[in-house]
Structure formats: C-alpha cells, structure tokens
Amino acid sequence: MNQKLIPLAVLAAALAACATTPAPNGALDQARTRVLSAQGDSQVATLAPNELKNAGESLRVAETAWKEGGSTTTVNHLAYMTGQRVTIAQETANNLAAQAVTTGAAAERDKMRLAVRTDEADTAKQQLAQKTAELATADAAGVRDKAMVDRSDARVSNLEMQLKEMNARKTDRGMVVTLGDVLFDSGRSSLQPDGSRNMAKLADVFKRNPDSKASIEGYTDSVGSASSNQDLSGRRAGAVMAALVSLGVPATHLSTQAHGEEMPVASNDTPAGRQMNRRVEIVFAQ
C-alpha cells in the first residue's frame, strides 16, 4: 500500500467515528449524574431497589433515544422522567428510613411534612416579615388595597415553591404538574403505589393552599381508537381526582377534562414519543 495513503485513511476513520458520536445533551447528562449518585447511595440502594431500577431503565430509554437520533424535546422529556424516578427512589428511601426511627402515625406525618416544608417555611417567613414592615409604613388609606395584593402575591409565590419539588412548570394557564404514565398500568386507570405518593404530595399542597383550584387533564398516545383513548384519558383524570378527594381535597376545587390523543407533546411514531404523550396534567389556576 502507498505509505502516503495511510495517514489519510486513519484521518478518514477518525472523522467517521466522530460523525457517529451524538453531541452531548445537558438534560441527559444531568439525569445520568443523578442516577449514578442515587446508585451510590447505600440507603437508596437498600431501601428503594425497585424504584432505583425504574430510574436506571428510564435512563437507558433516554440514552437509546439520543443515540438513535431522537429529537432534543423527546430526549429532554425522557431525561426529566428519569429525574422524577430518581426523586421517587430517594423519597421512598427517606420515608422508610424515617419510619424506622419514628413512632406513631402522627409523628411520622409531622416529620415528613417538616422535611419537605422547612426551606419553604423559612422563605415564606422572610417574605412575610418584609411585607409586614412595608405595610406598617404605608399610608393608612392604601393599606387595605396593598395588603390584598401582597397576600395574593404571597399565595402565588408559596404555591410555586411548594410545587417546585414536583417539577411543575409555569405557563399562561398557571402552574402545571405533569404526571407520566408511570402512575398507571398500560391501558388501565387504577393508580399504582408510586402514584399514591404523588397524590399525597398534591393533597398536602391543597391543604396548605385552601383557596387553590385545579383542572385535572388526561391525555393518551394514538394507539387504539380515538373513542377508546378519549374514554381512557377521562377515566385516568377521574382516578386522580377521586384519589385527591379521598385525601381531603374538596371536590368543588377540582374539575376534569379528557383530551384523549389530542394535543400530543411528541411524535407518536416512536415508543419514547408515545410515553411522553401518555400523561395527566394538574393545572393550578392563576
């Protein structure tokens, strides 16, 4: 072989290898880091092995979608779902560890609530103290109007902080919490145990914000007939509402909508896209 051609062949092979290597994806890298961190946590690995396994499987789906050229939107959502599953594993381990050292149902509830609400309560107290000082120096004629506005702002701010751990996003319609299809078995509307934990968190948000109202909206992928998907999305939204009502949320503060396979957030041509489309969204009104 001509010796001058060898470097060119090596260069061509290197370029070809680079061309087949997918570019980094920040959301996927973050999800991978969270999974590895959870896997290295002995408490999570011991007390929540099934939830940790779900997180690892979700990460593999996201990585496969990225390697196979899936869209950034699809991969980012799969990475987000992976993060959700890591959070479930960590919280499951934390709850079980707390149960081992806490006696009595009331003490357990108080400890769980305290762990979730400590940071939020400190921030809320600082905001309240600042607003109280401002009100004290305000003109007496304008105090009532300003107080009403401040209380409304504080309620919105507190609600956003309380929903932050559930990866809620702020939209024109209000704060939206997306619950993926991990809450239900395929084609069914009965909540799985993981879904019950999410329901408890949402119910606690309503209890701390008694004036809050929300719309529960069900969506499906395009598998099956449109009528069956419409019915399934409605039953899933209804199951979420029933779970919240059973936990003390007033039924008058909730409503449901069934969208079926309408308004997909990803393509239904891939398993990853269909997984993103199978969801229930909790929309907290502004």
C-alpha positions in Angstrom: 0.0 0.0 0.0 1.2 3.5 -0.8 2.7 4.8 2.5 1.3 8.3 1.8 -2.3 7.0 1.8 -2.1 5.5 5.3 -2.4 8.8 7.3 -5.4 9.8 5.0 -7.1 6.5 5.8 -6.6 7.0 9.5 -7.9 10.6 9.4 -11.0 9.4 7.4 -11.7 6.7 10.0 -11.4 9.2 12.8 -13.7 11.7 11.1 -16.3 8.9 10.5 -16.2 7.9 14.2 -16.7 11.5 15.3 -19.7 11.8 12.9 -21.4 8.9 14.5 -20.9 10.1 18.1 -24.0 12.1 19.2 -23.5 15.6 20.6 -23.8 16.0 24.4 -27.2 16.6 25.8 -27.2 18.6 29.1 -30.5 17.3 30.4 -29.4 13.7 29.7 -26.0 14.3 31.4 -27.8 15.7 34.5 -30.2 12.7 34.6 -27.2 10.3 34.3 -25.4 12.0 37.1 -28.5 11.8 39.4 -28.9 8.1 38.6 -25.3 7.3 39.4 -25.4 9.4 42.6 -28.6 7.5 43.7 -27.0 4.1 42.9 -24.0 5.1 45.0 -26.2 6.0 48.0 -26.4 2.9 50.2 -29.7 4.0 51.8 -31.4 4.4 48.4 -30.0 1.1 47.1 -31.1 -0.8 50.2 -34.5 0.7 50.9 -35.7 1.5 47.3 -34.2 -1.1 44.9 -37.3 -1.3 42.7 -37.6 2.5 42.3 -33.9 2.8 41.6 -34.2 0.1 39.0 -37.0 2.0 37.3 -34.8 5.1 37.2 -32.0 3.1 35.6 -34.3 1.6 33.0 -35.7 5.1 32.2 -32.1 6.4 31.8 -31.4 3.6 29.3 -34.5 4.6 27.3 -33.4 8.2 27.2 -29.8 7.3 26.2 -31.1 4.9 23.4 -33.4 7.7 22.0 -30.4 10.1 21.9 -28.1 7.6 20.3 -30.7 6.8 17.7 -31.2 10.4 16.7 -34.3 11.2 18.7 -35.4 14.9 18.9 -34.0 17.1 21.7 -37.5 17.6 23.0 -38.1 13.9 23.3 -34.8 13.2 24.9 -35.2 16.1 27.4 -38.6 14.8 28.5 -37.2 11.3 28.9 -34.3 12.8 31.0 -36.9 14.7 33.0 -38.9 11.4 33.6 -35.6 9.8 34.7 -35.1 12.6 37.2 -38.6 12.1 38.5 -37.9 8.4 39.1 -34.7 9.2 40.9 -36.7 11.6 43.2 -39.2 8.8 43.8 -36.4 6.4 44.8 -34.8 9.0 47.1 -38.0 9.9 48.8 -39.1 6.3 49.2 -35.7 5.6 50.9 -36.0 8.7 53.1 -39.6 7.8 54.2 -38.7 4.2 55.0 -35.6 5.4 57.0 -37.8 7.8 58.9 -40.3 5.1 59.7 -37.6 3.1 61.4 -36.9 5.8 64.0 -40.3 7.4 64.3 -43.1 6.0 66.5 -46.8 6.8 65.8 -48.6 7.8 62.7 -48.9 11.4 63.8 -45.2 11.8 64.5 -44.4 10.2 61.1 -46.7 12.7 59.3 -45.1 15.6 61.1 -41.6 14.5 60.3 -42.3 14.0 56.6 -44.0 17.4 56.3 -41.2 19.1 58.2 -38.6 17.6 55.9 -40.5 19.0 52.8 -41.5 22.3 54.2 -38.5 23.6 56.2 -36.9 25.6 53.4 -40.3 26.9 52.1 -41.3 28.0 55.6 -38.1 30.0 56.2 -38.5 31.8 52.8 -42.2 32.5 53.5 -41.4 33.9 56.9 -38.8 36.2 55.5 -41.2 37.4 52.8 -44.0 37.9 55.4 -41.7 39.9 57.7 -40.6 42.2 54.8 -44.1 42.8 53.6 -45.4 43.5 57.2 -42.7 46.1 57.6 -43.7 47.7 54.3 -47.4 47.7 55.3 -46.5 49.4 58.7 -45.1 52.4 56.9 -47.7 52.7 54.2 -50.4 55.4 54.1 -53.5 54.3 56.1 -55.8 54.9 53.1 -53.8 52.5 50.9 -53.1 49.7 53.4 -56.2 47.6 52.6 -55.5 47.5 48.9 -51.8 46.9 49.3 -52.4 44.1 51.8 -54.8 42.3 49.4 -52.3 42.5 46.6 -49.4 41.3 48.8 -51.4 38.4 50.2 -52.3 37.3 46.7 -48.7 37.5 45.6 -47.6 35.6 48.7 -50.1 32.8 47.9 -48.9 32.5 44.4 -45.2 32.5 45.4 -45.8 29.9 48.2 -47.7 27.7 45.8 -44.9 27.9 43.2 -42.4 26.9 45.9 -44.5 24.0 47.1 -44.9 22.7 43.6 -41.2 23.1 42.7 -40.2 19.7 44.0 -42.8 18.1 41.7 -41.1 19.8 38.7 -44.1 22.0 38.0 -43.7 24.5 35.2 -45.2 27.9 34.9 -47.4 28.5 31.9 -50.0 31.1 30.7 -52.7 28.8 32.3 -51.0 28.6 35.6 -48.6 26.1 37.3 -48.7 22.7 35.6 -47.6 19.4 37.2 -47.2 16.6 34.7 -47.8 13.1 35.9 -46.4 10.5 33.5 -47.8 7.1 32.6 -45.8 5.5 35.4 -48.9 6.2 37.5 -51.0 3.6 35.7 -50.6 0.2 34.2 -50.9 0.1 30.3 -54.4 0.6 29.2 -55.8 1.0 32.8 -56.9 3.8 35.1 -56.1 2.4 38.5 -53.3 4.3 40.3 -50.1 2.4 41.1 -48.4 2.8 44.5 -46.0 5.4 43.1 -49.0 7.4 42.0 -50.4 7.3 45.6 -47.3 9.0 46.9 -47.7 11.8 44.3 -51.4 12.1 45.3 -50.4 12.6 48.9 -48.0 15.4 47.9 -50.6 17.1 45.8 -53.2 16.8 48.6 -50.8 18.5 51.0 -50.4 21.4 48.6 -54.2 21.9 48.5 -54.4 21.7 52.3 -51.7 24.4 52.6 -53.5 26.5 49.9 -57.2 26.1 50.7 -58.3 28.6 48.0 -56.4 26.8 45.2 -58.4 25.2 42.4 -57.1 22.9 39.7 -58.1 21.2 36.4 -57.1 17.6 36.0 -56.5 16.8 32.3 -55.9 13.4 30.8 -54.0 12.6 27.6 -53.1 9.4 25.7 -50.9 8.4 22.8 -52.5 7.5 19.4 -52.5 3.7 20.0 -56.1 2.4 19.8 -59.2 4.1 18.6 -59.9 7.8 19.2 -63.0 7.0 21.2 -61.3 4.4 23.5 -58.4 6.9 24.1 -60.9 9.6 24.9 -62.6 7.3 27.4 -59.2 6.2 28.9 -57.9 9.7 29.4 -61.2 10.7 31.1 -61.0 7.7 33.4 -57.4 8.4 34.4 -58.2 12.1 35.1 -61.2 10.9 37.2 -59.0 8.4 39.1 -56.6 11.2 40.0 -59.5 13.4 41.2 -61.0 10.6 43.2 -57.6 10.0 44.9 -57.3 13.7 45.8 -60.9 13.9 47.2 -60.2 10.8 49.3 -57.3 12.6 50.8 -59.4 15.6 51.8 -59.3 17.9 48.8 -62.8 19.5 48.3 -64.3 18.1 45.1 -65.6 21.6 44.4 -62.0 22.8 43.9 -61.3 20.2 41.2 -62.5 19.6 37.6 -61.5 17.0 35.0 -61.0 17.2 31.2 -60.4 14.3 28.8 -58.3 15.2 25.7 -57.6 11.6 24.5 -54.9 11.5 21.8 -55.3 15.3 21.1 -52.5 17.8 21.8 -49.5 15.4 21.8 -46.3 16.8 23.1 -44.1 14.5 21.0 -44.4 12.2 17.9 -46.5 9.1 18.3 -44.2 7.3 15.8 -41.7 6.2 18.5 -42.1 4.5 21.9 -40.4 7.4 23.6 -42.8 9.9 22.0 -45.8 7.8 22.9 -44.6 7.6 26.5 -44.4 11.4 26.7 -48.0 11.7 25.3 -49.4 9.3 27.9 -49.8 11.8 30.8 -52.1 13.5 33.3 -51.6 17.3 33.9 -52.7 19.1 37.0 -53.3 22.8 36.1 -53.4 25.1 39.1 -55.4 28.2 38.1 -53.7 31.5 38.5 
